[in-house]
Amino acid sequence: MHAYSIPGFDIKNHRFKVPLNHDDKANTDLIEVFVRELTSIKNRGKDLPAIVYFQGGPGFEAYRPKSASFVDILAEDYRVLLLDQRGTGLSTPFDLFLYKGDQAHELAQYLSNFRADQIIRDAEHIRREMGISKWSVLGQSYGGFCILSYLSYFPDSIKEAFITGGIPPALRTPKEVYQATHKRALFRNQQYFQRFPQDQLLCQKIVKVLADREVYLPDGSRLSPERFQQLGFALIGASWESLHYILEMAFPDERFETPSLKFLHRVQAQTNIFEENPIYAILHESIYCQGQGSRWAAWQVRQEFPEFDAINHKDFNFTGEVIYPFMFDQYQKLAPFKEVADILAAKDDWPPLYDVETLKQCQVPSAAAVYEYDIAVEREFSLEIANLIPGMKVWCTNEYEHDGLRVDTKRILKRLRDMCQGLI
């Protein structure tokens, strides 16, 4: 354990050895999981309860603490544990540069152990190692998926659970999920272009240039119309203006025949989230799989929506939170994982992520914020599973997008805690 301080917090860094597959008793392969423990300097010497934060994703490291964040709010009453989910951050790394092209099947098998069912077993191992009888849990987005899995298999370890934008569609197939989220994405496009109507013609102009010419990003990869559409990832949150400011830099002067270098740098920065976090791209569809393969479900559903044909449809539409197979051709640093992704898309023996019968009996005090127009997590699918859980209270609101926890941390956390305590 390594201890140090930053302004406002005392920090302890923990590293734990855990099995690669907790369910395989004969498996001796171990990996390391990193946890950062924060205590407010105001609470030095106090014996505070623990709360563990499950990051959104999959495939993203835990939040890195700095001022004015949800960690400040939590640290008023808890020791805050920031868990780098397996393969991310300072946990045993999954690194693009360690991959060799002749190991696709081995790597696919390795990564099949990186979903919520194993992540929550890591958490259980850590809880026992730290000598904590029960702890509170908070999950944002995919972190909420992890919490529902946790409530399914280890409810007695949880004192209270808070979920923001992340009750999973546990009763739905991958295709049903993406049919719903594609519809939500179309609605979000309507909202965006109503706010910035000038951007519709601008996007059409950009797509025409990208279709007619070979335009390259600063890293040397081609900017295709499909990759340009993935700027719509920004529409998941509330900062739509950031997307508009990128677009307006495409042709800052009428003499530009191709998009400006500034525009290309910004597009690259926005879309390289997939290359920086390859687990997110490789495993995204699998987070909806229980006993069946995804078979590139989002791409199958995409064929049902001609509105997302950037070249041939009369109106331009951005895509939402989806992973399409062409990305493993067009993104240079994802290309080595194309075979791995195809193997995992075909895998049809994924184990269950949730135990619905256990959830129907779960009395753990739980509260969730469900966002009315969330394009990443379908509201109706969240509600149908939440309504089965006796201990779960839901706040369904249209005041926030998927990033509500970041936008209005104090209010959301206070309301969820009040709900758990029966004050609302």
N, C-alpha and C positions, 0 to 999 in steps of 0.2 A: 504493500500500500504506500502511495506517495501523497503527502499532504502539503498544501500551500494555500495561499490566500490571493484573492483578487478584490478590487474595491467592492465592499458590501458582502462578501462571502468567504467562508472558510471552505476549502475543497479537499476531498480525499478521493484519490483515484484507486479503483479496485480492478483487479483482473482475476477471472475465474476460469478454471478448466472445466469444460462440459463435454459430454459425448456428442459426436456428430449426429448420431441418431439415438435419442433417448429411449426409443421403443425396442431397439435391437440390443438385447442383453449381452450378446456375444460381441458386439461391436466395440473394439478398443480404440477406435479413432477418436482423438480429442481435438477440440478447437478451443479458442480463448474468446471470452466475452468481456468487454470493458464496460464498467459502470463508473460514472462520475457522481459523487455524492456532494451536495451543497447544503451548507447551513448558513443562515443569515448571521452576520456578526452580532446582530442584536440578540440572537438566541444562544450565544456561546454558553456552554455549561448546562443547557436545558436538555431534558430527556424528551425529545419531540417524536411524535409518530412519523413513520416513513410513508412517502408516496412515490411510486415509480411511474415515470412518464414513458409511454409507448409512442414513438415517432410515426408520422405518416410515411407512406411508401407504396410498395415494399422497396427495400434496398437503399434507404437513406439513413445516415448516422443520426444520432440524437442531437437535439438542439445544443448549440454551443453558447453557454451563458454570457450575456452582456447586459447592460443596463436597460431598464424599462421594458421588461418582458414578462411573460406569464410566470417565469421562475421567481421573480420578485414577489408576486402575489402568493404563490404557493409557499415560499420560504418564510412567510409570516407565521405559519402554523405547522409546517412540516419540515422534516429532512427530505430533500428532493433528490431522487435517484434518477439520473439520465442514462438510460440503457442504450448502448450502441448495439442494435440488433445484429445477430450473427452475420459476418461478411461485410460489415460496414464500419466506418470510422476507425477506432483503435482496436476493435475486435479483429480476430484473425482475418486478414484482408482477402477479398476476392478482387484480383487485380488483372486488368486487361493484359498487362505485359508478362504475366506468368503463364498465360494460356499458350499451349502448343496445339497446332491444328490437327494432330493425329489422336487427340484425346477427347473427342466430342462426346462419346457415350459415357466415358468415365466422369467428365465434367457435368453432364446432364444428370447422372445419378447423384453426384455430390450436391448439386444445386437443388435437387428434389427435397433435400432436408432443410431448406431455408424458408419454409412458410410458417404461418402463425402457430401451427400445432407444435413445432419444435421451438419456436421463439418463446412461447409461454412456458415450456418445460425448462428452458434456460432460466427464465425468471424464477420458477419454483426452486430450482437448484440454488440460485443466488439467495433467495429468501431464507432457505434453510442454512446456508453457509454463513449468512450474516446474523443468524439467531433471531430473526424477526418472526413473531408468531402470526401476525396478520399485518397487511399493509393496505393502503389505499392505492388506487390506480387511476391514471388519467390517460386517455388515448385520443389523439387527433387523427381523423381520416382513417388510414389503414391501422393506426394504433387502436382505434375502436374495434376493428375486426379482431385484433389480437385479444382485446379485453373480452369480447364475447366468447372467444375460444377459451380464455382463462376461466370465465364464469361457467363454461360447459364442463370443464374437467377438474378445476380446483377451486370451487366456490368457497370452501372453508378457509382458504388462504387470504381472502379479500374482505377487508373491513367495509369499504365503500368503493363505488366505481363511477367515474365521470367520463362521458364520451361526447366529443364534439365533431359533428359531421362525419360519423363513422360507425353507424349501426349497419352491419353487412347484410346483403341480400341472401341470407342463409338458406332460404327456401327456393331460390331461383337458379336456373342454369346460366352458364356464361352468355348464351345467345339472348336470353331474356334480359339479362343485365344490359347488354350493349344495344339492344333494341330500344330500351328505355332511355339510356344515356345519349344515344344518337338523336332521339327526339328532343331531349332537353338541350342538346347542343344547337339544334336548329332554332329553338326558341331564343337561346342566348344570342345567336347571331342576329336575330330580328331586333332584339333589344339594343345590341351594340350599334347596328347600322341606323337605328332610329336616333341614337345619341350622336353618331358621327356619320351622317348620310353621305358626306363627301368622300368617305373612305371606300364606299362600294365601287365607284368608278376607278378609284386609285388601285384597289386590289385587282380589279379586272385588267387594268393596264399592266400591272406587275406580272400577273399570270401570263398574259400574252407575250411579254418579253421573255419570260422564263421558258415558255413553250417553243418560241421561235429561235432562241439563241441559247448557247451554252454559257451560263453565268455561274461563276465560281466564288465560293466563300473564301475568306482569307486563309483558311487551313488547307485549301486546295480541293475540297469536296464540292460537288455540283449542287447548286440551289435549284431544286426541282419545284414545280408547282405544288407537289404533295408535301414537300418539306416546308414550303412557305405556309401552307395551310395549318401546319402544326404550331404556328404562332398563337393559334387559338387556345393553347394551354393556358395562356394568361387570362382567359375569360373565366377560368374556374374560380378565381378570386375576385376581389372588389376593385382592383386597380386597372380598370379598363383603359384609363387614360395613358398608361404606360405603353399599351399596344398602339394606340393612336399616335403617340409621339415617335414610335419606331417607323410607322407607315409614312408619316409626313416627311421623313428624311429620305425616302426612296428617290424622289426626283426634286431636289431642292431648287433646281434651276431648270428652265424649259429646255436648255441645251443638252441635258442628260438624256442619252438614248438608252442607257442601261442603268440599273440602280446604283446609287452612290456607294462609295467605300464605307462611309459611316453607317449607312443602312445595312450593308452586308456584315459588318462587324457586329451590329446589334442583333441581327437575325441569328448569326452564329452563336452569340452569347445566350440568346433565349432558348435555342433548340439543342444546345449541347448538353442539356440536362440528362438526356438519354445516354450519351457517351460517358459522361462523368459518373453516372450511376447505372452501370450495365445490368445489375440485378433487377432494377426496376423494369427495364425493357424486356429482359429474358423471362422473368417470372410474373409479370403483371397479370396475364390472363389466368395463370394457375391459382391465383388467390380466390377465384370463383369456382374452382373445380373440386368436386367431391364425388369420387366414383365414376367420373367421366373425363374425357379429354376436351380441351378447348377447341382444337382443330382450327385455330386462328378465327375464333368466333367473331371478333370485331370486324375482321375483313369480310367474312361472310355477310354480316349485317350491313356493312358498308354498301354492298351491291344492291341492297333493298332501298337505298336512299340516293337517287340520282342527284339530289341537291348538293351532294358533296363531290360531284364531278367538276373539278375546278375549271377544266378546259371547255366542256361542252354545255354545262348548265348556264342559263341566262343570268343567274345571280351567283355571286361568289359567296361561299360559306367556309369559315374556319372549322377545323375539326376540334374535338375536345380531348378528354383524357383517354386516349386509345393507343394501342400499339399495333401497327400493321406490319405484315411480313416484309414489305418493300424496304422498311427501315434498315433491315440487315443487309441490304444491297447499297443503299444510298448513304448511310452513315459510315464513314471510313472505319471508325474504331469499334463499331458493332459488327462489321463484316466477318471477323474471325469467329463470331458466335452464331452465325446463321444456322449451321447444322445443329448446334446445341439447342437453339430455339425451336427448330423444327421437331427435334426429338421430344422435347417437353410438350410441344403443342399436340403431339400424337399420343402422349402418355395417357392411358385411360384407367389406371389403377390408383389414382390419387386417394389417399386415406381421408376420412372425414375431418373436417375442421371444427365442427360444432356437434354437440349432443342436444338435440331439440327437446328430448324428453327430460333431461336434466334441467335445461333452461326453463321448462314449464313449471318446475318445482323450485326455482331459484328465488330465495328471499333476500339476497344480498342487497342492501340499499344502493340503488343505482339511479343515475339521472343522465339524460342525454339531450343534447341540442340537435334537432333535426332541421335542416334548412330547406325551406319550401321549394326553392328553385335550384337546388344543388345539381350541377351537371356532372359531378363525379360520383355521387352516391344517391341513387334514386330514392326519393322521399317515401313513396308508397311501399317499396320493398323493405325499407327500414322499419316502417310502422307495423307491417304485418308480422315481423319477428318480435319487435319490441312489445307488442300487445299480448304476446304469449308469456312474457316473463313477469311473474307477480311482483318482484321487487323493483321493476323498472318504471320510472316516471319520465315522460317525454315532454319537452318544450319544443313545439313545432313553430318556427318563426320565419317570416319573410324579411326580417330586418338585416340579415347577413347572407353573405355568400359562403363558399366552402372554407374560406380563411377567417371565419368569424373570431376564432380564438386569438388570432394575431391582431385583428382590427379593434376588438373591444374586450380585451382580456379580463379586466376587473369585473365588469358587469356579468359576463357569461359565467365565469367561475363562481361568483357570489350566488347567482341564481341556481346553478347546479347544486352547490353545497346546501343552499336553503331547501331545495327540493328533497335532497337526501335526508335532511334533518326534519322533514315534515313541516317546515315553516311555510311552504307554498303547496 
